[in-house]
Amino acid sequence: MDYDSDSSGDEDFDDTGVLLGYAAEELIEDTISHLGGWPKWLDDASPAPGDFANCKVCNSPMLLLLELHGDLPDHFPTDERRLYVFGCPRKPCNRKPGSIRAFRASRKVTVGAPKAEPKEEAPQPSAPEPPKQDLGASLFGATNLTSNISANTNPFSSGPTPAGSNPFATPAPSTQAPVAKPEPSANNLAESFADKVRVSSPPPVAASKQTPESSTPAPWPAQSEFPTPYKNFYLDAEYETISRPSTPTVPDNVQMEPMEEEGAGGAELKDTFESELDKAFMKFSTRLSHNPEQVLRYEFRGAPLLYSTVDAIGSRLHVNTDPGTKVSTIGAGSIPSCEYCGSHRVFEFQLVPHAISMLEEGRAGVGLGKDDAGMEWGTIIMGVCSKDCAPQELGVTGWREEWAGVQWEEMK
């Protein structure tokens, strides 16, 4: 098997560092993360700029595909983050660049305290290493996180929120700075979607200079200007588990005879058949089949599961794997750099095809009618600024358009 995984201790399954999102009609824990519906904002007084609402092909308002609670306390402890993916449902815009767009909202809510310098004459002894947070207990609010995974930190943290919290989220009773959580236990694993991604991860990058925010952005359009939204689904999450293939055994009383060669024609037919198969797509399909109801794959600074390696996005993001360490990384410079601060971008999450099935449930005859063509993408990959560039002023929300890498369905 060529996927990266860590043994879970169960001889029949492997756990990976990927957090999977599942659509649910009932509210779980996280009131922010959801498929479809209407967007919510970090600050009701600072919605996204109006031009972010429009398709770049037809310049008409798009529909929300995903909103994700994106706090990453291990990487950006002073920032609140929210991630959005919008898509144009109109048939003429299908498969065209700009018909699917991704955005990030970030704002600083606390100021990091300066690190104290140790005295040369009396160096302080090292404090014991604090217990690592469980990745699953930091994001979506999964309830079955039994594996001990050391993976990437994730945003969706559910710790106490500083002053200036999202008005649409569950109100925080306190405005004091976040307090470190105790070591996860069986009684505190049912956290918000965001709380399931806090695990040990690569060290955060330093902050950079930010682009000044526009003081007069175009207003976000009224709801009446949008097509009928997709059905709203909340998100639950669990770590990815993959069943190990069983090795068939041959009874002692059965003899295996070699197949007869079919001549040169048989070999040629085999080569032709294999050349028709997209190995990346087969890997994509096989990996998803282990957890077929997943709609989202989350792994901050990880590597996406590619739908194809031969299209424009697949060629750009082809993953380099070191078989010795089982570490997958996206090739340097594969995702375009942040246009706002110049920093490189990193993979954060991807939507996978089952999200289409959920979003289009009951969609026939709604909204755009015959012009509502239905979605034809294989996966949507979101790359984000590695420095989470945002305004430096406390409480000021900054909006950034991030990179949406869309791999479209193969044409039949």
Buried (B, 14 or more C-beta within 10 A) or exposed (E): EEBBBBEBEEEEBBBBBBBBBBBBEEEBBBBBBBBBBBBBBBBEEBBBBBEBBBBBBBEBBBBBBBBBBBBBBBBBBBBBBBBBBBBBBBEEBBBBEBBBBBBBBBBBBBEEEEEEEEEEEEEEEEEEEEEBBBBBBBBBBBBEBBBBBEBBBBBBBBBBBBEBBBEBBBEBEEEEBBEEBEEBEEEEBBBBBBBBBBBEBEEBBEBBEBBEBEEEBEEBBEEEEBBEBBBBBBBBBBBBBBEEEEEEEEEEEEEEEEEEEEEEEEEEEEEEEEEEEBEBBEBBBEBBEBBEEBBBBBBBBBBBBBBBBEBEBBEBBBBEBEEEEEEBBBEEEBBEBBBBBEBBBBBBBBBBBBBBEBBBBEBEEBBBEEEBBEBBBBBBBBBBBBBBBBBEEBBBBBBBBBBBBBBBBEEE
